[in-house]
Amino acid sequence: MRRYNLVFALLIIVLMSGCSTMNKLNPFPQHVYSSPSTNKATKSTTAYDPKTKPYKVLGVTYYPLKSASGYDEVGYASWYGSDFHGKKTATGEIYNMYGLTAAHKTLPLGTRVKVTNLANGRSAYLVVNDRGPFVRGRTIDLSYGAAKQLGSVNEGVIKVRITAVGTVPATVPAVNKTVVASASKAYHVRVGAYSQRSNAAKVHNQLKQAGYVYSRIRQVESNGRVLHVVQAGSYASRDQADRVLSRLKKAFPSSYITS
């Protein structure tokens, strides 16, 4: 009997030793713990200076320069006038076509620039208070007053040198809705449609020289024919389009508005 008791005692000791070993290898076999902080994604936000805040126009995002220091570029300048007179610029200021201002895609708002007409040597000091021009090949858009000082009103587009010379305070920018009108809500002033692109190009050039710097040529297909449609511009409201149409009717009596 004592022999059986001894065997039983040894068996209990072995079993207890095994449980102790299991607990050392995996003390919590039924639970997996992780720190909640390791599963949370950390979000970072970037604060932009209002003068250099990125913006989107016609599906393209533009990232302005953080500083205009050292900016010196040769490019092409157009000008914009009565179509935008009295409307808000990208800084929130009211555009005065007779003032000395300019629109630029990437210079910080409030940048003061010296613009020189390379054809005649005339210069003007302007303040960038708007965005644009959103036309391929154009570097800067001048106010009518600036174009007049540079002697480029009749030429429409000129080659210029743009040099940053300082800065002035600029307010929080707001997107220029006249220029950036979405295609689905815009009113287009259609001047004409031509089967020959060369004819459309002549009319397009006339519009640009008259100050309609956002005029364009669109190629469309109608009844199996390819037409080159000339538009004087796209506008956010019907009233704006009507005013432009009334000015164009004398030179282009067949003009009308589409949307």
Secondary structure, 3 states (H helix, E strand, C coil): CHHHHHHHHHHHHHHHHHHHHHHHHCCCCCCCCCCHHHHCCCCCCCCCCCCCCCEEECCEEECCCCCCCCCEEEEEEEEECCCCCCCECCCCCECCCCCCEEEECCCCCCEEEEEEECCCCCEEEEEEEECCCCCCCCCEEEEHHHHHHHCCCCCCCEEEEEEEEEECCCCCCCCCCCCCCCCCCCEEEEEEEECCHHHHHHHHHHHHHCCCCCCEEEEEEECCEEEEEEEEEEECCHHHHHHHHHHHCCCCCCCEEEC
